[in-house]
Amino acid sequence: MRGNQSHGFHVMEETSQFTLHNGIRCFYLWETIHCQCTHDIQFQPFHQPVTSFHRRRRRKTICGTPLLLIKSFTLIYLQELPFIIHSHFFPLRSSSRRRAAAVCRCAATKPKRTTKITRRANRDYPYKLFFTRFPSSQQVSEEQKHRTAAAEVAAMVVHGSSGTTSLSRGETLTLLTVAGASLAVLANTFHGDGEPLVASLALSLAAFALCYAMIRWLGPTFVAAGFRGRDLLKPRRPELPECMGAVCAAVYLLTVIIFIPFPFYKDIVAATSGGGNRDVVLKAEHVNEGRFLHRFPHSKLASYLGAIISLQTIALLGIGDDLFDIRWRHKWWIPGLASIPILVVYFVDFDVTSIVIPVQLQPFLGELFDVGPLYYVYMACIAMFCPQSINMLAGINGIEVSQCVVVALLLAFNDVLYLATPYPHPATDSHLFSLYFLLPWIGVSAALLCHNWYPARVFVGDTYCYFSGMVFAVVGILGHFSKTLGLLLVPQFFNFAYSTPQIFGLIPCPRHRMPRFNARTGLLEPSITPWSADRQPHPIIALGLRLLAQFRLLKIVIDDEGRFVETSNFTLLNLWLVWRGPLREDRLATEITFLQLGLGLFGLFARHRLALLVFKEDNWSTVQH
């Protein structure tokens, strides 16, 4: 029977019955509670399993909701109550107990404003809270306004390490339906020519179901093993399972390995007995040397296996970073080591190191310019930048996964543009290869996003950032569209360029540069780097900081003597808060995600339409015409 006091009010968990506390008058009418409070609201927990009686009462409550509302409004006008909290709780299994936590937003200055908030107390226990404010004849003191304004956090979270580990009945049925349908489609593909794209889509749905369930089940295991971290942007800083990107990586690798026979199904049939070679007699040397399949595309298989090796390597290195917290100066080279297999495959199978020169420069440099080994340096830089860029644009719930899902969807859309042409495109195989790796990653990332979106139940860890960036590097390099990939990572490029003053030590760089949480307002504000009187920036750097502040690219505080007191940290998230002002965490993540989507769509438009202004032809545009 304990509560947690935060911001001037109490929040009691595992609530199903309420009693009088601190001057609160409660009228328990089915599941409608009318409260008149002077300072704080406190819910007293009463542990009681949900039985069949409660389920019957729940059905009666739903049917009688209009009548309850009429009674509620009658009581309000009779009592002049400033608050009404009308909650509907979904029944749990008889072995479970009701859990909920409510944060009441007591904005006395806006009594007529109505807010409807819907959250999930935990994954098998959704609930709805309706906050309605009514005018009161009581005089609201300044102290009460201060206390109620401090309760501006509109997030309802059941705090704990990982919440429940069991799936609800609805979730179980949904996941089983998705997995069963995908397996049925997968089995049906063998009756035709293999249909690898359909098989990849089916396996992606199965990967989503498996990853969703495994993240839920393995949460307490990760916490017990020490993979846990505190959410610093929440009032109570709950402890959550960390490194769940390793689960996504494991499910993803299992999916792409199972998928290996599907893209080569027709080649296997054509090169074996199914291709008319039933009467081929094996010779004695075949026993020692093996049989060589002349029709089999070994180069495609080498590309596929090389990509898997690179992804397995980056997964191991990412887990090592989560375990030992490798320094930035060392972790920057980790993706470069993992890119060696795909660079070797590129050298053996393709080895094209020439770049197309823009029309304006062709009179001086020619149509093609061979950069030689520097092209491999360029591809290695792509492999190192993609994982690090995802890892740098992080710090709030859902931002790592959402940006990766957007980039993966845009890359898949770009692949579909090449596959939807009326005539076979020369780059069809390359873009099919890209889709084979992107679709399963979208599936497992969507499952992780369900748990990592605000309010987060798990953390993704560095493993997910490294692995996701390497997936993009693999499809960009072996799919031969690295320039298109760069156009889709414009926010990441900007965030890296904007962060260079702190990355290279020109300005002090704190351990965490994520936005800071204002407990009084419940909003995120730009995090800062403090300056002392004896530690001031170099005059040239100070001039640059003032120029950035003039263009609203930085927030600075200067004292009366002209010395720097604090400056905002150099990240895109902090810059967005400088432009937009304080925001809720989910609002900030949503806006950055839509920024990624908008810039990505414009990048695809520039790649396929505006590129004709610089180059003579564009692959997709010329085929369309």
C-alpha positions as CSV (number, residue, x, y, z in Angstrom):
1,M,0.0,0.0,0.0
2,R,2.5,2.6,-1.0
3,G,2.5,5.5,-3.4
4,N,5.0,7.5,-5.2
5,Q,5.0,11.3,-4.6
6,S,6.0,13.4,-7.6
7,H,5.4,17.0,-8.4
8,G,3.0,17.8,-5.6
9,F,0.7,14.8,-5.9
10,H,0.6,11.1,-5.2
11,V,0.2,8.4,-7.8
12,M,-0.8,5.0,-6.4
13,E,-0.2,1.9,-8.5
14,E,-2.3,-1.2,-8.8
15,T,-5.5,0.8,-8.3
16,S,-8.9,-0.7,-8.3
17,Q,-10.7,0.8,-5.3
18,F,-10.4,4.2,-3.9
19,T,-10.8,5.7,-0.4
20,L,-10.9,9.1,1.1
21,H,-7.5,10.9,1.6
22,N,-6.4,14.4,2.2
23,G,-9.8,16.1,1.9
24,I,-10.7,14.2,-1.3
25,R,-14.4,13.3,-1.6
26,C,-14.9,10.2,-3.8
27,F,-18.2,8.9,-5.1
28,Y,-17.6,5.4,-6.2
29,L,-20.2,5.0,-8.9
30,W,-19.3,1.8,-10.8
31,E,-16.0,2.9,-12.3
32,T,-16.6,6.7,-12.2
33,I,-14.8,8.7,-9.5
34,H,-15.6,12.3,-8.8
35,C,-12.9,14.1,-6.9
36,Q,-12.7,17.5,-5.3
37,C,-9.2,18.2,-4.1
38,T,-7.4,21.0,-2.4
39,H,-3.8,20.0,-2.8
40,D,-3.2,16.5,-4.1
41,I,-4.9,13.3,-5.3
42,Q,-4.0,10.0,-3.8
43,F,-5.3,6.6,-5.0
44,Q,-5.3,3.8,-2.4
45,P,-4.6,0.4,-4.0
46,F,-6.7,-2.6,-3.3
47,H,-5.4,-5.8,-4.7
48,Q,-8.2,-7.9,-6.1
49,P,-8.1,-10.4,-8.9
50,V,-10.5,-9.9,-11.7
51,T,-13.2,-12.6,-11.6
52,S,-16.1,-13.5,-13.8
53,F,-18.2,-11.2,-11.6
54,H,-15.9,-8.3,-12.6
55,R,-16.2,-9.2,-16.2
56,R,-20.0,-9.2,-16.0
57,R,-19.9,-5.8,-14.3
58,R,-17.6,-4.5,-17.0
59,R,-20.1,-5.3,-19.7
60,K,-22.8,-3.6,-17.7
61,T,-20.6,-0.6,-17.2
62,I,-20.0,-0.3,-21.0
63,C,-23.7,-0.5,-21.8
64,G,-24.5,2.0,-19.0
65,T,-21.9,4.6,-19.9
66,P,-24.4,7.3,-21.1
67,L,-26.4,7.0,-17.9
68,L,-23.3,7.2,-15.8
69,L,-22.2,10.3,-17.6
70,I,-25.6,11.9,-16.9
71,K,-25.3,11.0,-13.3
72,S,-21.7,12.3,-13.2
73,F,-22.7,15.7,-14.7
74,T,-25.6,15.9,-12.2
75,L,-23.2,15.3,-9.3
76,I,-20.8,17.8,-10.7
77,Y,-23.3,20.7,-10.9
78,L,-24.7,19.8,-7.5
79,Q,-21.3,19.7,-5.8
80,E,-19.4,22.2,-8.0
81,L,-16.5,19.7,-8.4
82,P,-13.6,21.1,-10.4
83,F,-12.4,17.7,-11.5
84,I,-14.0,14.5,-12.7
85,I,-11.9,11.4,-13.5
86,H,-13.8,8.9,-15.5
87,S,-11.8,5.7,-16.1
88,H,-12.7,2.4,-17.8
89,F,-10.4,-0.5,-16.9
90,F,-10.1,-3.5,-19.1
91,P,-10.4,-6.9,-17.2
92,L,-7.3,-9.1,-16.9
93,R,-7.0,-12.8,-16.4
94,S,-7.9,-14.1,-12.9
95,S,-4.2,-14.7,-12.1
96,S,-3.3,-11.0,-12.8
97,R,-4.0,-7.9,-10.8
98,R,-5.0,-4.5,-12.0
99,R,-2.2,-2.1,-12.5
100,A,-2.6,1.6,-13.4
101,A,-1.0,4.9,-12.7
102,A,-2.6,8.2,-13.3
103,V,-1.0,11.6,-13.5
104,C,-3.7,14.3,-13.0
105,R,-3.1,17.4,-14.9
106,C,-4.7,20.1,-12.6
107,A,-4.7,23.2,-14.8
108,A,-6.8,25.4,-12.6
109,T,-6.3,28.4,-14.9
110,K,-8.1,26.6,-17.8
111,P,-11.1,25.1,-16.1
112,K,-13.2,24.5,-19.2
113,R,-10.6,22.8,-21.2
114,T,-11.3,19.1,-21.9
115,T,-8.5,16.6,-22.5
116,K,-8.7,13.0,-23.5
117,I,-5.7,10.9,-22.9
118,T,-5.3,7.3,-23.9
119,R,-2.3,5.2,-22.8
120,R,-1.6,1.6,-21.9
121,A,-0.9,0.8,-18.3
122,N,1.0,-2.2,-19.5
123,R,0.8,-4.3,-22.6
124,D,-2.0,-6.5,-21.6
125,Y,-3.9,-3.8,-19.6
126,P,-5.0,-0.8,-21.6
127,Y,-7.0,1.9,-20.0
128,K,-8.5,5.2,-20.8
129,L,-8.6,8.3,-18.7
130,F,-10.9,11.3,-19.4
131,F,-9.9,14.5,-17.7
132,T,-12.6,17.1,-17.7
133,R,-12.2,20.4,-15.9
134,F,-15.2,22.5,-14.7
135,P,-15.3,25.9,-13.1
136,S,-15.2,26.0,-9.3
137,S,-16.5,28.7,-7.0
138,Q,-13.5,28.2,-4.7
139,Q,-10.7,30.6,-4.9
140,V,-7.5,29.0,-6.1
141,S,-4.5,30.1,-4.2
142,E,-1.1,30.8,-5.8
143,E,0.4,27.9,-3.9
144,Q,-2.1,25.5,-5.4
145,K,-1.5,26.9,-8.9
146,H,2.2,26.3,-8.4
147,R,1.6,22.8,-7.2
148,T,-0.8,21.9,-9.9
149,A,1.3,23.5,-12.7
150,A,4.1,21.3,-11.5
151,A,1.9,18.3,-12.3
152,E,2.0,19.0,-16.1
153,V,3.3,15.6,-17.0
154,A,0.6,14.0,-19.2
155,A,2.2,10.6,-19.3
156,M,0.7,7.6,-17.7
157,V,3.3,4.9,-17.1
158,V,3.4,1.9,-14.9
159,H,6.9,2.2,-13.7
160,G,9.0,-0.9,-13.3
161,S,11.8,-2.8,-14.8
162,S,10.0,-4.2,-17.7
163,G,6.3,-4.5,-16.8
164,T,4.6,-7.8,-17.6
165,T,6.4,-10.5,-19.6
166,S,3.3,-12.3,-20.8
167,L,1.3,-11.5,-23.9
168,S,-2.3,-10.6,-23.7
169,R,-4.9,-12.8,-25.3
170,G,-5.4,-10.3,-28.1
171,E,-1.7,-10.0,-28.7
172,T,-1.2,-13.7,-28.7
173,L,-4.0,-14.3,-31.2
174,T,-2.7,-11.5,-33.5
175,L,0.8,-12.7,-33.5
176,L,-0.2,-16.3,-34.0
177,T,-2.4,-15.2,-36.9
178,V,0.4,-13.2,-38.5
179,A,2.9,-16.1,-38.1
180,G,0.5,-18.7,-39.4
181,A,-0.5,-16.7,-42.4
182,S,3.2,-16.0,-43.2
183,L,4.1,-19.6,-42.9
184,A,1.2,-20.6,-45.2
185,V,2.3,-18.1,-47.8
186,L,5.9,-19.4,-47.4
187,A,4.9,-23.0,-48.0
188,N,2.8,-22.0,-51.1
189,T,5.7,-20.3,-52.8
190,F,7.4,-23.7,-53.4
191,H,4.5,-24.7,-55.7
192,G,5.5,-22.1,-58.2
193,D,8.9,-20.7,-59.2
194,G,9.9,-19.9,-55.6
195,E,8.6,-16.3,-55.7
196,P,11.4,-15.0,-53.5
197,L,9.9,-11.5,-53.0
198,V,6.7,-13.0,-51.7
199,A,8.7,-15.3,-49.5
200,S,10.7,-12.4,-48.1
201,L,7.6,-10.5,-47.3
202,A,6.1,-13.5,-45.5
203,L,9.3,-14.1,-43.5
204,S,9.3,-10.5,-42.6
205,L,5.9,-10.8,-41.0
206,A,7.0,-13.9,-39.2
207,A,10.1,-12.1,-38.0
208,F,7.8,-9.3,-36.7
209,A,5.7,-11.7,-34.6
210,L,8.8,-13.6,-33.3
211,C,10.7,-10.4,-32.4
212,Y,7.7,-8.8,-30.7
213,A,7.2,-11.8,-28.5
214,M,10.9,-12.3,-27.7
215,I,11.4,-8.7,-26.6
216,R,8.5,-9.1,-24.2
217,W,9.7,-12.5,-22.9
218,L,13.4,-11.6,-22.6
219,G,13.1,-8.3,-20.8
220,P,13.5,-9.6,-17.2
221,T,16.3,-11.9,-18.4
222,F,18.3,-8.9,-19.7
223,V,17.7,-7.0,-16.5
224,A,18.9,-9.9,-14.4
225,A,22.0,-10.1,-16.6
226,G,22.9,-6.5,-16.1
227,F,21.6,-5.1,-19.4
228,R,19.5,-2.3,-17.9
229,G,19.4,1.4,-17.8
230,R,17.4,4.3,-16.4
231,D,15.2,6.5,-18.5
232,L,16.5,9.9,-17.5
233,L,13.8,11.8,-19.3
234,K,11.0,10.5,-17.0
235,P,10.0,11.9,-13.6
236,R,10.8,8.7,-11.7
237,R,13.6,7.5,-14.0
238,P,12.4,3.9,-14.3
239,E,14.8,1.1,-14.9
240,L,14.3,-0.6,-18.3
241,P,15.9,-3.5,-20.1
242,E,18.7,-2.4,-22.5
243,C,20.4,-3.9,-25.5
244,M,17.2,-5.2,-27.1
245,G,18.7,-4.5,-30.5
246,A,20.6,-7.7,-30.0
247,V,17.2,-9.6,-30.0
248,C,16.3,-7.8,-33.3
249,A,19.7,-8.7,-34.8
250,A,19.4,-12.4,-33.8
251,V,15.9,-12.7,-35.2
252,Y,16.9,-10.8,-38.4
253,L,20.0,-13.0,-39.0
254,L,17.9,-16.1,-38.5
255,T,15.3,-14.8,-41.0
256,V,17.8,-14.0,-43.7
257,I,19.6,-17.3,-43.3
258,I,16.3,-19.2,-43.6
259,F,15.6,-17.2,-46.7
260,I,18.8,-18.3,-48.5
261,P,17.2,-21.1,-50.6
262,F,14.3,-18.9,-51.9
263,P,16.1,-16.5,-54.2
264,F,18.1,-19.4,-55.7
265,Y,15.2,-21.9,-56.0
266,K,14.9,-21.7,-59.7
267,D,18.6,-22.0,-60.2
268,I,18.8,-25.0,-57.9
269,V,16.0,-26.7,-59.8
270,A,17.5,-25.8,-63.2
271,A,20.9,-27.2,-62.2
272,T,19.7,-30.4,-60.6
273,S,17.3,-33.2,-61.5
274,G,14.4,-30.7,-61.7
275,G,16.1,-29.0,-64.7
276,G,16.3,-32.1,-66.9
277,N,19.5,-33.5,-65.4
278,R,17.9,-36.6,-63.9
279,D,19.9,-39.0,-66.1
280,V,23.3,-37.4,-65.4
281,V,25.7,-40.0,-64.2
282,L,28.0,-39.1,-61.3
283,K,31.6,-39.9,-62.0
284,A,34.2,-41.0,-59.5
285,E,36.0,-37.7,-59.3
286,H,32.7,-36.0,-58.2
287,V,33.1,-37.9,-54.9
288,N,36.4,-36.2,-54.1
289,E,36.0,-32.9,-55.9
290,G,32.3,-32.3,-55.8
291,R,30.0,-31.4,-58.6
292,F,30.1,-27.9,-60.1
293,L,26.8,-26.4,-61.0
294,H,27.5,-24.4,-64.2
295,R,24.1,-22.7,-64.2
296,F,24.2,-21.6,-60.5
297,P,24.8,-17.9,-59.9
298,H,27.7,-18.2,-57.5
299,S,28.3,-14.5,-57.6
300,K,24.9,-13.7,-56.2
301,L,25.3,-16.3,-53.4
302,A,28.7,-14.8,-52.6
303,S,27.2,-11.3,-52.3
304,Y,24.4,-12.7,-50.0
305,L,26.8,-14.6,-47.8
306,G,29.3,-11.7,-47.6
307,A,26.5,-9.4,-46.5
308,I,25.5,-11.9,-43.8
309,I,29.1,-12.1,-42.5
310,S,29.4,-8.3,-42.3
311,L,26.1,-8.1,-40.4
312,Q,27.1,-10.9,-38.0
313,T,30.4,-9.1,-37.4
314,I,28.8,-5.8,-36.6
315,A,26.3,-7.5,-34.3
316,L,29.1,-9.0,-32.2
317,L,31.0,-5.7,-32.1
318,G,27.8,-3.9,-31.1
319,I,27.2,-6.3,-28.3
320,G,30.8,-5.8,-27.2
321,D,30.2,-2.0,-27.1
322,D,27.1,-2.5,-25.0
323,L,29.1,-4.7,-22.6
324,F,32.3,-2.7,-22.3
325,D,31.2,0.8,-23.3
326,I,33.9,1.4,-25.9
327,R,35.2,4.9,-26.3
328,W,34.2,7.0,-29.3
329,R,37.8,7.2,-30.6
330,H,37.8,3.4,-30.8
331,K,34.2,2.5,-31.7
332,W,34.4,4.8,-34.8
333,W,36.5,2.1,-36.6
334,I,34.3,-0.9,-35.6
335,P,32.0,-0.7,-38.7
336,G,35.1,-0.4,-40.9
337,L,36.2,-3.9,-39.8
338,A,32.8,-5.3,-40.4
339,S,32.7,-3.9,-43.9
340,I,35.7,-5.9,-45.1
341,P,33.6,-8.9,-46.4
342,I,31.3,-6.8,-48.5
343,L,34.2,-4.8,-49.9
344,V,36.0,-8.0,-50.9
345,V,32.8,-9.2,-52.6
346,Y,32.5,-5.9,-54.4
347,F,36.1,-6.2,-55.6
348,V,35.7,-9.8,-56.9
349,D,32.2,-9.5,-58.5
350,F,31.9,-5.9,-59.6
351,D,35.1,-3.8,-59.2
352,V,33.7,-0.6,-60.8
353,T,35.6,2.4,-59.4
354,S,34.5,5.0,-62.0
355,I,32.1,7.8,-61.3
356,V,29.9,9.7,-63.7
357,I,30.9,13.3,-64.2
358,P,28.2,16.0,-64.3
359,V,27.5,17.4,-67.7
360,Q,29.0,20.8,-66.8
361,L,32.4,19.2,-66.0
362,Q,32.5,16.6,-68.8
363,P,34.5,18.9,-71.2
364,F,37.3,19.0,-68.6
365,L,37.2,15.5,-66.9
366,G,35.4,13.4,-69.5
367,E,32.2,11.4,-69.0
368,L,33.7,8.9,-66.5
369,F,36.5,9.4,-64.0
370,D,38.3,6.4,-62.4
371,V,39.2,7.1,-58.8
372,G,40.8,3.7,-58.3
373,P,41.4,2.6,-54.7
374,L,39.9,5.8,-53.4
375,Y,36.5,4.4,-54.3
376,Y,37.0,1.6,-51.7
377,V,38.0,4.2,-49.2
378,Y,34.7,6.0,-50.0
379,M,32.7,2.8,-49.5
380,A,34.5,2.1,-46.2
381,C,33.6,5.6,-45.1
382,I,29.9,4.9,-45.9
383,A,30.1,1.7,-43.9
384,M,31.6,3.6,-40.9
385,F,29.3,6.6,-41.2
386,C,25.9,4.9,-41.4
387,P,26.1,3.1,-38.0
388,Q,27.7,6.0,-36.2
389,S,25.1,8.5,-37.6
390,I,22.2,6.5,-36.3
391,N,24.0,6.2,-32.9
392,M,24.5,10.0,-32.8
393,L,20.9,11.0,-33.5
394,A,19.6,9.3,-30.3
395,G,18.6,10.0,-26.7
396,I,14.8,10.0,-26.6
397,N,12.3,7.2,-26.8
398,G,11.8,5.8,-30.2
399,I,14.0,8.1,-32.2
400,E,16.6,5.5,-33.2
401,V,14.1,3.0,-34.4
402,S,11.7,5.4,-36.1
403,Q,14.5,7.1,-38.2
404,C,15.7,3.6,-39.2
405,V,12.2,2.5,-40.2
406,V,11.7,5.6,-42.3
407,V,15.0,5.2,-44.1
408,A,14.3,1.5,-44.7
409,L,10.8,2.2,-46.1
410,L,12.2,4.9,-48.4
411,L,14.9,2.6,-49.7
412,A,12.3,-0.1,-50.3
413,F,10.2,2.4,-52.1
414,N,13.2,3.3,-54.3
415,D,13.7,-0.4,-55.1
416,V,10.0,-0.8,-56.0
417,L,10.4,2.1,-58.5
418,Y,13.0,0.1,-60.4
419,L,11.0,-3.1,-60.2
420,A,7.7,-1.5,-61.4
421,T,9.1,-0.5,-64.8
422,P,7.3,-1.9,-67.9
423,Y,10.5,-3.5,-69.2
424,P,13.1,-5.4,-67.2
425,H,15.6,-2.9,-65.8
426,P,19.4,-3.7,-65.8
427,A,19.5,-3.1,-62.0
428,T,16.6,-5.4,-61.2
429,D,18.8,-8.0,-59.5
430,S,20.5,-5.3,-57.4
431,H,17.3,-3.9,-56.1
432,L,15.8,-7.3,-55.4
433,F,18.9,-8.0,-53.4
434,S,18.2,-4.8,-51.5
435,L,14.6,-5.7,-50.8
436,Y,15.6,-9.1,-49.5
437,F,17.6,-7.4,-46.8
438,L,15.3,-4.5,-46.1
439,L,12.0,-6.2,-45.7
440,P,13.0,-8.4,-42.7
441,W,14.7,-5.4,-41.1
442,I,11.5,-3.4,-41.4
443,G,9.7,-6.3,-39.7
444,V,11.9,-6.6,-36.7
445,S,12.3,-2.8,-36.3
446,A,8.6,-2.3,-36.3
447,A,8.3,-4.9,-33.5
448,L,11.0,-3.1,-31.5
449,L,9.3,0.3,-32.2
450,C,6.2,-1.0,-30.5
451,H,8.2,-1.4,-27.3
452,N,10.6,1.5,-27.6
453,W,8.1,4.3,-28.5
454,Y,7.1,6.7,-25.8
455,P,6.8,5.7,-23.1
456,A,9.5,3.2,-23.7
457,R,9.4,-0.3,-22.2
458,V,12.9,-1.2,-23.5
459,F,16.1,0.4,-24.7
460,V,17.6,-0.5,-28.0
461,G,21.3,-0.2,-27.1
462,D,24.2,0.5,-29.4
463,T,23.8,-2.9,-31.1
464,Y,20.7,-1.8,-32.9
465,C,22.3,1.4,-34.1
466,Y,25.4,-0.3,-35.4
467,F,23.4,-3.2,-37.0
468,S,20.8,-0.9,-38.6
469,G,23.5,1.4,-40.1
470,M,25.3,-1.7,-41.5
471,V,22.1,-3.0,-43.1
472,F,21.9,0.4,-45.0
473,A,25.6,0.2,-45.9
474,V,25.3,-3.3,-47.2
475,V,22.3,-2.6,-49.5
476,G,23.8,0.7,-50.6
477,I,27.2,-0.8,-51.5
478,L,26.2,-4.1,-52.9
479,G,23.0,-2.7,-54.4
480,H,25.1,0.0,-56.2
481,F,23.0,3.1,-55.0
482,S,25.3,4.7,-52.4
483,K,24.4,8.2,-53.7
484,T,20.7,7.5,-53.2
485,L,21.4,6.3,-49.7
486,G,23.3,9.5,-48.9
487,L,20.3,11.6,-50.0
488,L,18.1,9.7,-47.5
489,L,20.5,10.4,-44.6
490,V,20.5,14.2,-44.9
491,P,19.4,14.7,-41.2
492,Q,22.2,12.4,-40.1
493,F,24.7,14.2,-42.2
494,F,23.5,17.5,-40.7
495,N,23.6,16.2,-37.2
496,F,27.2,15.0,-37.7
497,A,28.3,18.2,-39.2
498,Y,26.5,20.2,-36.5
499,S,28.2,18.1,-33.8
500,T,31.7,18.4,-35.0
501,P,32.7,21.3,-32.6
502,Q,32.0,18.9,-29.7
503,I,33.2,15.8,-31.4
504,F,36.6,17.2,-32.2
505,G,37.0,18.9,-28.7
506,L,36.6,22.5,-29.8
507,I,33.8,22.8,-27.2
508,P,33.5,20.6,-24.1
509,C,31.4,17.5,-24.8
510,P,29.5,16.0,-21.9
511,R,28.8,12.3,-21.6
512,H,25.2,12.6,-22.6
513,R,24.0,15.3,-24.9
514,M,20.4,14.4,-25.1
515,P,17.7,17.0,-24.1
516,R,17.1,17.6,-20.5
517,F,13.8,16.9,-18.7
518,N,12.1,19.8,-16.9
519,A,10.3,18.2,-14.0
520,R,8.1,21.3,-13.4
521,T,6.6,21.3,-16.9
522,G,7.1,17.7,-18.0
523,L,8.7,19.0,-21.2
524,L,12.1,18.6,-22.8
525,E,14.5,21.5,-23.1
526,P,17.9,21.8,-24.8
527,S,20.7,20.4,-22.7
528,I,23.5,22.7,-22.0
529,T,27.3,22.9,-21.6
530,P,28.1,25.1,-18.6
531,W,31.0,27.6,-18.7
532,S,32.9,28.9,-15.7
533,A,34.7,32.2,-15.3
534,D,38.1,30.6,-15.5
535,R,37.1,28.4,-18.5
536,Q,35.9,30.4,-21.4
537,P,36.0,29.5,-25.1
538,H,38.8,30.8,-27.4
539,P,38.0,34.2,-28.8
540,I,37.6,32.8,-32.3
541,I,35.3,30.0,-31.1
542,A,33.4,32.6,-29.0
543,L,32.8,34.6,-32.2
544,G,31.5,31.6,-33.9
545,L,29.2,30.8,-31.1
546,R,27.8,34.3,-31.2
547,L,27.2,34.1,-34.9
548,L,25.4,30.8,-34.5
549,A,23.2,32.3,-31.8
550,Q,22.4,35.2,-34.2
551,F,21.0,32.8,-36.8
552,R,19.2,30.8,-34.0
553,L,21.4,27.8,-34.5
554,L,22.5,27.8,-30.9
555,K,21.2,29.0,-27.5
556,I,23.7,30.9,-25.4
557,V,23.5,32.6,-22.0
558,I,25.9,35.5,-21.4
559,D,26.3,37.4,-18.1
560,D,26.6,41.1,-17.7
561,E,30.4,41.0,-18.2
562,G,30.1,39.3,-21.6
563,R,31.2,35.9,-20.4
564,F,29.6,32.7,-21.5
565,V,27.5,31.0,-18.8
566,E,26.0,28.1,-20.8
567,T,25.5,27.0,-24.4
568,S,23.2,24.4,-25.8
569,N,24.7,21.1,-26.9
570,F,25.3,20.6,-30.6
571,T,22.8,18.0,-31.6
572,L,19.8,18.1,-34.0
573,L,17.4,17.3,-31.1
574,N,18.6,20.2,-29.1
575,L,18.6,22.5,-32.1
576,W,15.0,21.5,-32.8
577,L,14.1,22.5,-29.3
578,V,15.9,25.8,-29.7
579,W,13.7,26.5,-32.7
580,R,10.4,25.0,-31.5
581,G,10.7,25.6,-27.7
582,P,10.1,23.0,-25.0
583,L,8.3,19.9,-26.3
584,R,7.0,16.6,-24.9
585,E,9.3,13.7,-25.6
586,D,6.8,11.9,-28.0
587,R,6.1,15.2,-29.8
588,L,9.8,15.8,-30.4
589,A,10.3,12.2,-31.7
590,T,7.3,12.5,-34.0
591,E,8.5,15.8,-35.5
592,I,12.0,14.6,-36.1
593,T,10.6,11.4,-37.7
594,F,8.4,13.5,-40.1
595,L,11.4,15.6,-40.8
596,Q,13.3,12.5,-41.8
597,L,10.4,11.4,-44.0
598,G,10.0,14.8,-45.7
599,L,13.7,15.2,-46.5
600,G,13.9,11.6,-47.7
601,L,11.0,12.0,-50.1
602,F,12.6,15.2,-51.4
603,G,15.8,13.3,-51.8
604,L,14.2,10.6,-53.9
605,F,12.5,13.3,-56.0
606,A,15.9,15.0,-56.5
607,R,17.5,11.6,-57.4
608,H,15.0,10.7,-60.1
609,R,13.9,14.0,-61.5
610,L,16.4,16.8,-60.6
611,A,19.4,14.6,-61.4
612,L,18.7,15.1,-65.2
613,L,19.8,18.7,-64.7
614,V,23.3,17.5,-63.8
615,F,23.6,14.1,-65.6
616,K,22.6,13.2,-69.2
617,E,20.3,10.4,-68.0
618,D,18.9,8.8,-65.0
619,N,18.4,5.0,-64.9
620,W,14.8,5.0,-63.7
621,S,13.8,8.1,-65.7
622,T,15.1,6.8,-69.0
623,V,13.4,3.5,-68.6
624,Q,10.1,5.3,-67.9
625,H,10.4,7.2,-71.1
